[in-house]
Amino acid sequence: MDGMKTLMVLDFDHTVVDDNSDTCLPSQTLPDALRSSYRRGHWTEFMCRVLSYIGEQRVGPEGVRGVMETLPLTPGMRELLTFVAAHKSFVDCIVISDSNAMFIDWILVGAGLRAAVDQVFTNPATFNQLGHLQVAPHHAHSCSRCPANLCKRAVLERYLSGRGAVGVEYRRVIYVGDGGNDLCPAACLRGRDVAMPRRGYALEKLLGGPAPIRARVVPWSSGADVLEQLRASLEA
């Protein structure tokens, strides 16, 4: 090891957890008008309406938290994050997700893995006076390729710039994701970085063309594949 850290960047849904946390809410049949109100690229706005409806059905915070804490981790992710937590001198780890801060925190704390993650960048969430969960967009941006509430590339570039300003440069960034909104951040990676799309998911297909990005592309099926890449980075 040369003293420079490796940065692990993780998506959350279908990456850390083997499901979509937004769609695993306490069982409720949504009215047709609510279901049909979704507009492409505006998922967070839609989820605000869904969460408000669920709150109106008297499903309280503990009911939602109980469901989140039962979501399964993707195979091998517990071992990966346990390794990261034990090697913080050499690895920084951040989550960039289009879920929300409350769900992610509940899941990581419930799994005993919160210490592995240095920062979470996602849509902020709070409870209003009625006890209903409310979610707001993470930020505004000008990227035409990303959902209106979150450009993961903008988040990653801002994080790297901030770390660079305090003298931290990463020898390698390992980006792990699955969905179409992970392509934009993968495109800003350097040649020495690694983009890891989950096998069988949208990002793998998007990265399957002739050299669409500079980073090395290494598909993954379990957290064990990601841990193998992380170990190799630390030992190089």
C-alpha distance (Angstrom), angle and dihedral (degrees) to the residues before:
residue distance angle dihedral
M1 . . .
D2 3.81 . .
G3 3.81 97.2 .
M4 3.79 95.5 -102.6
K5 3.77 115.8 119.3
T6 3.79 129.9 -123.8
L7 3.80 117.8 -131.0
M8 3.81 117.3 -141.2
V9 3.82 112.4 -160.3
L10 3.80 115.9 -168.5
D11 3.75 133.4 -170.0
F12 3.81 110.4 -148.9
D13 3.82 116.8 -147.3
H14 3.82 111.8 65.6
T15 3.81 87.1 2.9
V16 3.80 111.8 59.8
V17 3.80 91.8 12.4
D18 3.79 120.3 37.2
D19 3.79 94.1 -130.4
N20 3.80 142.9 41.5
S21 3.80 107.3 -86.2
D22 3.81 91.8 -159.1
T23 3.80 92.4 61.4
C24 3.81 96.7 42.3
L25 3.78 96.4 76.5
P26 3.82 122.5 136.5
S27 3.78 108.3 -64.5
Q28 3.78 110.2 -81.1
T29 3.78 132.1 152.4
L30 3.80 105.8 -130.0
P31 3.79 118.0 -142.3
D32 3.80 114.1 -107.3
A33 3.81 91.2 -117.3
L34 3.80 90.0 56.6
R35 3.80 93.9 46.3
S36 3.79 91.6 50.4
S37 3.81 93.4 49.2
Y38 3.82 93.6 80.3
R39 3.81 115.2 114.2
R40 3.80 119.7 -162.5
G41 3.81 110.6 -100.4
H42 3.81 92.4 18.5
W43 3.81 101.9 85.2
T44 3.80 94.6 136.2
E45 3.79 92.1 55.5
F46 3.80 88.5 50.8
M47 3.81 91.7 49.1
C48 3.81 90.3 52.6
R49 3.79 88.4 59.8
V50 3.81 92.4 44.7
L51 3.81 92.7 50.4
S52 3.78 91.5 47.5
Y53 3.81 90.0 52.2
I54 3.80 92.0 48.7
G55 3.80 89.9 50.4
E56 3.79 89.7 51.6
Q57 3.82 87.5 56.1
R58 3.81 86.7 61.5
V59 3.78 96.1 -108.8
G60 3.80 101.9 150.0
P61 3.81 132.3 -155.5
E62 3.79 94.3 -89.8
G63 3.79 91.2 53.0
V64 3.80 90.9 54.5
R65 3.80 93.1 42.4
G66 3.79 91.2 51.1
V67 3.78 90.5 57.3
M68 3.81 93.3 46.9
E69 3.79 92.3 51.8
T70 3.81 90.7 55.9
L71 3.81 95.3 55.6
P72 3.81 110.7 116.7
L73 3.77 120.3 -117.3
T74 3.77 114.7 -126.0
P75 3.84 108.7 -97.3
G76 3.79 110.9 -83.9
M77 3.79 95.8 13.5
R78 3.80 93.8 106.2
E79 3.79 90.0 55.3
L80 3.82 91.8 45.6
L81 3.80 94.2 51.0
T82 3.80 92.4 42.8
F83 3.81 88.2 55.1
V84 3.81 91.0 47.8
A85 3.81 91.6 50.5
A86 3.80 90.2 52.2
H87 3.82 93.8 49.9
K88 3.80 103.8 45.3
S89 3.80 91.2 137.1
F90 3.81 87.7 68.9
V91 3.82 105.4 25.3
D92 3.78 133.6 54.8
C93 3.79 115.4 -167.1
I94 3.79 128.8 -163.6
V95 3.80 133.7 174.5
I96 3.81 121.0 -141.5
S97 3.78 109.9 -173.4
D98 3.78 143.2 157.3
S99 3.82 90.0 -140.5
N100 3.81 116.0 86.6
A101 3.78 138.4 -92.0
M102 3.80 96.0 -111.0
F103 3.81 96.3 52.2
I104 3.80 93.7 45.1
D105 3.81 93.8 47.8
W106 3.80 93.0 47.6
I107 3.80 91.3 50.4
L108 3.81 96.6 45.7
V109 3.81 93.8 43.9
G110 3.79 91.7 45.5
A111 3.81 90.3 52.0
G112 3.83 92.0 46.9
L113 3.82 90.9 -119.9
R114 3.80 104.1 109.8
A115 3.83 92.3 106.8
A116 3.81 90.4 64.5
V117 3.81 93.4 64.5
D118 3.80 119.4 71.8
Q119 3.79 97.6 -171.0
V120 3.80 138.2 2.9
F121 3.80 119.7 -150.1
T122 3.78 110.6 -166.5
N123 3.78 143.5 111.7
P124 3.82 111.2 -50.4
A125 3.81 116.7 -118.0
T126 3.79 132.9 -164.7
F127 3.79 138.7 164.3
N128 3.79 117.6 -112.6
Q129 3.80 126.1 -142.6
L130 3.79 90.6 -83.7
G131 3.80 91.5 55.1
H132 3.80 93.0 -109.2
L133 3.80 117.9 142.2
Q134 3.80 112.5 -118.5
V135 3.79 124.8 -165.6
A136 3.81 125.7 -161.8
P137 3.83 130.7 -167.3
H138 3.80 115.1 -87.4
H139 3.80 93.1 -131.0
A140 3.78 146.4 -38.2
H141 3.80 118.1 -98.8
S142 3.78 142.4 166.7
C143 3.83 99.7 -129.3
S144 3.80 110.2 125.4
R145 3.81 93.3 -161.7
C146 3.80 98.2 59.8
P147 3.81 136.4 67.8
A148 3.80 113.9 -84.7
N149 3.81 93.6 -108.7
L150 3.82 102.2 46.7
C151 3.80 139.6 27.6
K152 3.78 105.7 -175.7
R153 3.79 92.0 -164.2
A154 3.82 90.8 58.3
V155 3.79 89.8 49.7
L156 3.81 93.6 48.5
E157 3.80 94.3 46.0
R158 3.81 91.4 48.6
Y159 3.80 90.8 49.5
L160 3.80 93.1 49.3
S161 3.81 90.9 47.2
G162 3.80 91.2 50.8
R163 3.78 92.6 49.2
G164 3.79 90.7 47.2
A165 3.79 89.8 53.4
V166 3.82 89.5 62.0
G167 3.80 93.7 45.5
V168 3.82 100.8 -95.1
E169 3.80 116.1 134.2
Y170 3.78 120.6 173.1
R171 3.76 120.6 -133.9
R172 3.80 88.3 -152.8
V173 3.78 139.0 3.8
I174 3.80 116.8 -149.9
Y175 3.80 110.9 -162.1
V176 3.82 116.0 -164.5
G177 3.79 121.4 -171.2
D178 3.76 147.4 123.7
G179 3.80 113.4 -150.7
G180 3.76 142.0 75.5
N181 3.80 92.0 -101.8
D182 3.82 88.6 62.8
L183 3.81 92.3 65.6
C184 3.81 94.8 75.4
P185 3.83 95.1 57.1
A186 3.81 91.5 40.9
A187 3.79 88.1 58.1
C188 3.81 92.2 62.8
L189 3.81 94.6 55.0
R190 3.81 120.4 113.8
G191 3.78 127.7 -120.2
R192 3.80 92.0 -98.7
D193 3.82 92.6 52.5
V194 3.80 128.0 89.9
A195 3.81 127.7 -129.9
M196 3.79 112.3 -160.1
P197 3.83 115.5 -165.8
R198 3.80 117.8 -172.5
R199 3.80 112.1 -110.5
G200 3.78 113.4 -105.7
Y201 3.81 95.2 17.0
A202 3.80 133.1 107.0
L203 3.80 98.1 -96.4
E204 3.81 92.8 58.1
K205 3.80 90.2 56.1
L206 3.79 92.5 46.1
L207 3.81 91.1 52.0
G208 3.80 93.0 44.6
G209 3.78 96.2 88.5
P210 3.81 126.8 93.5
A211 3.81 106.0 -60.7
P212 3.82 98.8 -44.2
I213 3.82 91.3 170.1
R214 3.81 137.3 27.6
A215 3.81 97.2 -123.9
R216 3.77 123.1 88.8
V217 3.81 110.3 -98.5
V218 3.82 116.5 -137.0
P219 3.82 116.0 172.2
W220 3.80 118.1 -144.0
S221 3.80 135.4 -156.1
S222 3.81 100.7 -179.9
G223 3.77 140.3 11.3
A224 3.79 87.4 -97.9
D225 3.82 89.4 69.9
V226 3.80 90.4 51.9
L227 3.80 91.9 46.8
E228 3.80 89.4 52.6
Q229 3.81 90.3 56.2
L230 3.79 91.8 45.8
R231 3.80 92.6 50.9
A232 3.80 90.0 48.9
S233 3.80 90.2 51.9
L234 3.79 92.5 50.7
E235 3.79 92.8 47.0
A236 3.81 97.1 45.7
